[in-house]
Amino acid sequence: MEILGSRVLLRPTQLHRSHQFYRDTLGLAIYREFGGDDTRGIVFFLGNGLLEVSGRTRHPPGDAIALWLQVRDIRAEHRRLLDTGVRVLREPRREVWGLEEMWIADPDGVRIVLVEIPEEHPLRRDRRPLAAADE
């Protein structure tokens, strides 16, 4: 299978409320919008991925799905999100695997893991041999 594109599809219980959360509260940039007023779908940029918030469901997914979002400064995001009234499930802390993580939830309870990768973490290091990195 050759994958040419992809996105996560999220069906909220209240479409407008979720659009506001992802667009206004989290501040995600919009890739595209489609549909009419009551059925509008919005596709948001997620760094190197996309999140489509469209349609509706009666039963929220809750913690059956989670979004992993890397941020530059997790402490600043923590303060900003607290000020906007976002439900923080877990305060920022360093995990045993070395990442700074904080957990929040969207209006339907979808868990969002905010992650900061510290400078010294292997994910930040160029693992290529020195000669290859200089080319």
Backbone torsions as a table, in degrees:
resi	resn	phi	psi	omega
1	MET	NA	128.9	176.0
2	GLU	-103.7	115.1	-178.5
3	ILE	-89.8	123.1	-178.9
4	LEU	-100.9	-18.4	179.4
5	GLY	-170.6	164.3	178.4
6	SER	-160.9	162.1	172.7
7	ARG	-161.1	157.5	173.6
8	VAL	-89.0	132.5	177.3
9	LEU	-102.5	124.6	179.9
10	LEU	-120.3	123.8	179.1
11	ARG	-107.4	105.6	-177.4
12	PRO	-85.8	167.6	174.6
13	THR	-79.3	-30.9	177.5
14	GLN	-131.4	102.4	-172.5
15	LEU	-56.1	-51.7	-176.5
16	HIS	-60.9	-42.3	-179.9
17	ARG	-62.0	-42.2	179.5
18	SER	-70.4	-37.3	174.8
19	HIS	-58.3	-46.6	179.2
20	GLN	-60.1	-43.2	-178.7
21	PHE	-61.0	-53.2	-175.7
22	TYR	-72.2	-36.6	-178.7
23	ARG	-79.5	-53.6	-171.0
24	ASP	-90.0	-45.2	-176.9
25	THR	-76.2	-53.2	178.1
26	LEU	-77.5	-27.0	178.7
27	GLY	79.0	28.6	179.3
28	LEU	-69.9	140.5	177.4
29	ALA	-75.4	146.3	-178.1
30	ILE	-91.6	129.1	175.4
31	TYR	-84.9	-46.2	177.1
32	ARG	-164.2	159.8	174.9
33	GLU	-127.1	151.3	179.4
34	PHE	-152.2	162.2	177.3
35	GLY	86.9	178.4	-180.0
36	GLY	-87.8	-178.5	-176.0
37	ASP	-55.1	-49.5	-177.1
38	ASP	-79.7	-16.7	-177.4
39	THR	-120.8	15.2	-176.1
40	ARG	-57.0	134.1	172.1
41	GLY	-109.3	143.8	176.7
42	ILE	-126.2	132.5	175.2
43	VAL	-107.6	123.4	-177.3
44	PHE	-106.2	148.5	171.7
45	PHE	-73.7	137.2	172.6
46	LEU	-125.8	65.7	-176.8
47	GLY	64.0	-109.8	179.4
48	ASN	-96.8	20.8	178.0
49	GLY	-138.6	-179.0	180.0
50	LEU	-132.7	147.8	175.8
51	LEU	-125.3	119.4	176.5
52	GLU	-101.3	120.8	176.1
53	VAL	-108.5	107.1	-176.1
54	SER	-155.6	166.3	179.3
55	GLY	69.2	-166.3	179.5
56	ARG	-149.4	158.5	173.6
57	THR	-140.8	154.6	175.6
58	ARG	-82.2	-31.8	-174.8
59	HIS	-115.6	112.9	-179.0
60	PRO	-64.1	150.1	-179.3
61	PRO	-70.4	-18.5	179.8
62	GLY	57.2	-130.4	-177.2
63	ASP	-93.9	16.8	176.7
64	ALA	-73.2	-15.3	177.9
65	ILE	-137.8	151.2	176.2
66	ALA	-141.1	149.7	174.9
67	LEU	-108.9	137.6	179.6
68	TRP	-112.3	114.4	-175.4
69	LEU	-124.4	119.9	178.2
70	GLN	-84.3	131.6	178.4
71	VAL	-121.7	161.9	179.6
72	ARG	-76.3	-40.9	-173.9
73	ASP	-137.2	97.8	-174.4
74	ILE	-67.7	-32.9	179.6
75	ARG	-68.0	-41.1	177.8
76	ALA	-65.0	-41.9	177.9
77	GLU	-64.5	-37.6	178.1
78	HIS	-59.3	-49.5	179.3
79	ARG	-61.4	-45.7	-178.5
80	ARG	-62.6	-44.5	-178.3
81	LEU	-69.7	-36.8	174.8
82	LEU	-60.4	-42.0	179.6
83	ASP	-63.2	-27.5	179.8
84	THR	-91.8	-1.4	177.0
85	GLY	85.8	14.9	178.1
86	VAL	-67.2	139.6	178.5
87	ARG	-74.6	113.0	178.3
88	VAL	-92.3	119.0	179.7
89	LEU	-82.9	-32.7	177.8
90	ARG	-152.2	131.1	-179.9
91	GLU	-63.2	158.7	177.8
92	PRO	-61.7	138.4	175.2
93	ARG	-160.2	157.5	178.3
94	ARG	-81.0	124.9	177.9
95	GLU	-84.0	162.8	-179.7
96	VAL	-62.8	-23.4	178.1
97	TRP	-85.5	2.8	170.3
98	GLY	96.6	-2.9	179.1
99	LEU	-93.6	147.0	171.1
100	GLU	-85.4	124.1	-177.9
101	GLU	-130.5	146.8	173.2
102	MET	-138.9	143.2	-179.8
103	TRP	-115.7	132.9	174.4
104	ILE	-128.0	178.1	177.2
105	ALA	-134.9	145.3	174.0
106	ASP	-80.7	178.6	-176.4
107	PRO	-59.2	-23.7	177.9
108	ASP	-96.3	6.2	178.8
109	GLY	88.6	7.3	176.5
110	VAL	-65.8	124.8	-178.6
111	ARG	-74.8	134.1	176.3
112	ILE	-122.0	119.8	179.5
113	VAL	-97.3	114.7	175.1
114	LEU	-93.5	131.9	-172.4
115	VAL	-130.5	135.0	169.2
116	GLU	-115.3	131.9	179.5
117	ILE	-98.3	111.4	-179.0
118	PRO	-61.7	154.3	-178.6
119	GLU	-52.4	-39.8	-174.1
120	GLU	-83.7	-2.9	-176.6
121	HIS	-72.4	143.9	179.4
122	PRO	-56.4	-27.9	177.7
123	LEU	-64.5	-20.0	179.8
124	ARG	-93.4	-11.2	-176.3
125	ARG	-90.2	143.7	173.4
126	ASP	-82.1	111.6	-175.6
127	ARG	-88.3	2.0	177.9
128	ARG	-70.3	151.0	174.2
129	PRO	-57.5	150.8	-175.0
130	LEU	-52.9	-42.5	-178.9
131	ALA	-62.2	-41.3	-179.3
132	ALA	-68.5	-35.2	-179.2
133	ALA	-69.5	-26.2	-178.6
134	ASP	-84.3	-14.5	-176.0
135	GLU	-72.1	NA	NA
